[in-house]
Amino acid sequence: MVEISAKLVSDLRGSTGAGFVDCKKALVEAEGDFERAVTILKKKGVATAAKKLDREANEGVVESYIHGGGRIGVLLELNCETDFVAKNSEFRQLARDICMHIAAANPLYIARKDVPADAADGEKEIASAQAQGKPQHAIDKIVEGKLDKWYQQICLLEQPFVKDQEKTVSDYITATIAIIGENIRISRFARFQIGE
């Protein structure tokens, strides 16, 4: 059996933000191989990330991003469970990346639940009017599809992430939860643009 030093566990914890016990178990399983331990933590983390979404997240950062020579600015409140994670480089990178995404993609809301009902109803009416003349079951599917596409354009969590169009912003957050081992949520954001 490989001897796992406290320094190695501490280094892994500092690198991933995972808990001490989880880091030690991953290093034992990886027989002291640091990179394999990181991979083990990531795999285990993705499986448990969904369970963490209900936990309180009252720590975090307010991150800012200025783009285009000062023509666009973003403020973001990103929360996590502990002050330790709020200082973690992975968490800070996530905050910066989300700010940059907001500057580029201009979302209006964080999630579907934040969209006012009258705005969604208006989109449904437009989609329904555009589909007139088709059978009702087809109209229902067309309206549902157009509404989903509309939500993907205006809701931050559903937008394709600007640095990796294969993932949504929500996917990126979930992957970071898997690495860090704590719930992460976006509380609010504001985007400012000269002339708007």
N, C-alpha and C positions, 0 to 999 in steps of 0.2 A: 504494500500500500504506500502511495506517495504521501510525503509529509506536506501539508498545506500550511504555509506560514500566514500569520495574521496580516503581514504587509501585503501579500498577494490577494487575500480576501478584501482588504481595504482598497487596494488598487482597482480590483474588479468592481467593487461597490462605487468607487469614485467615477469609474468609466461608464457604468450602466445605470447607476441610481437605484439598483435593486437592493433589497434588504440584505443584512449581514448573513442571516441563516441561508437564504436562497443562494447567495454568492458562494458560501462555503460548500453547500450541497452540489452546486454546479461544478466547482473546481474538483471536488472528490470524484464526481461522475466523469469529468474530463481528464482525470488522472493528472491534474496540475497544469494542463494545457490551457493557457489564458484565452486564446482565440476560440477554442472549442467550448470553453465555459461561457463565453459571450453568446455563441450560437445556441447553446442549450438554454440559456436564460431567455433569449428571444423567442425560441419555439414554445417554451412553457408560458411565457408572458402573453403571447397572442391568444392562447387557449383560455387564459384567465382574465384577459383585458375586459371582456364583456361583463364579467362579474363585478368589476370595480366601478362601473358607471354609476351605480347607485350611492357610492360613498361620498361623503362631504368633501368638498374641495374649497377650502377657505384661505389658502395661502396662494402665492403666485407672483406675477409681475404685471406691471403696466409697461408695455413695449411701444416704442414709436418708430416710425419709418418715414423718411422724407425722400421723395423721388422727383426726377425731372427738374433738377435745379430749383427745388422748392415750390414746384407747381402743384404737387400732390403730397398730402400728408396723411398718415394713419396713426391712430391710437388704438391699442388693443389691451383688454384685460383678460389675461389667460390664467386660470386657476389650477392649482394642484392641492394635494392633501397636506404636505409638510413644507416647512421652510427649507429643509435640506434639499428637496427636489427643486424648489424654486431657484436654487443657486446652481443646479446641475447644468452642464453645458448642452446636453441633449434637449432639455426643456427650454433653455434660452434660445437654442437654434430653432426649435419649433415655433416659438413666439415670433422670432424675426422672419421666418419663412411665411407664417400666416399673415403678418403685416404686409410683406411684399406681395403676397397673393391678393390681398384686399386692394392694394394700390392698383394692381394690374387688372383684376377681374370685376371690381366694383359691385360686390354683392349688396343687396338691400337689407337682408335679414340673416340671422344666424341659421335658423331651421324653419321647417314648414310650420311648426306650431306658432312661430312669431309673425307669420303673414296674416294681415287683417282679413277677416272673413269676406268683407265686401270686395276686396281686391281679387281674391280667389273666385268669388261668384262672378265678377266681371269677366275674368279670363274664361270661365266656363261658358258664359253666354256668347262670347266672341267665337270660341272654338265650336260651339253648337251651331251657331249661325253659318259658319264656314262649311259645316258638314251637312247642311240641309239637302234633302233630296235623296239621301241614302237611307237604308233600313235602320230602324231604331237601335238594334244591337250594334250595328256598325258605328252609328253616331256616338253611342256610349263609349266604345273602344277608342274612337278618334279623340273624343273630348278628354278621356283619361290620359291618353298618350301625349296630347298637347299640353295638358296641365302638368304632367310629370316633367316634360321638357322645360316648361316655364319655371317650375320650382328649381330645376337644375341650374337655370340661368341666374336666379335671384337669391337663392339660399346658399350661404357660404359653405355649409357642411356638405352640400351635394355637388358643388362645382368641381370640375376636374382641376386638380392641383396644378398650378402653373409650371412647377419644376418637373412634374411627371404626370402627363395627361392620362396615363393608364389608371391612376388612383384619384379618388376624391379627397377633399380636405379631411373628411371624416376618416377615411382609410389611413391617412398620414397620422392623424391624432391617435387612432387605435394602435398603430404600429409603435408609436412612441410610448403609449400606455404599457404595451407589452414589454418594452425595453426597461422602462423606469419602474413599473410595478405599482403605480398610483393612478387614481382617477385624474383626468385632465379635462377641463371644460372651458369653453369660451363664454365669458360672462357678457361682454359687450365690446363693441368697436365703433369707431367713428372714422369716416373718410372725408377728407377735405380736398377740394380741388379749386384752384383759382378760376373764377368766373361762374361757378355753380352755386 
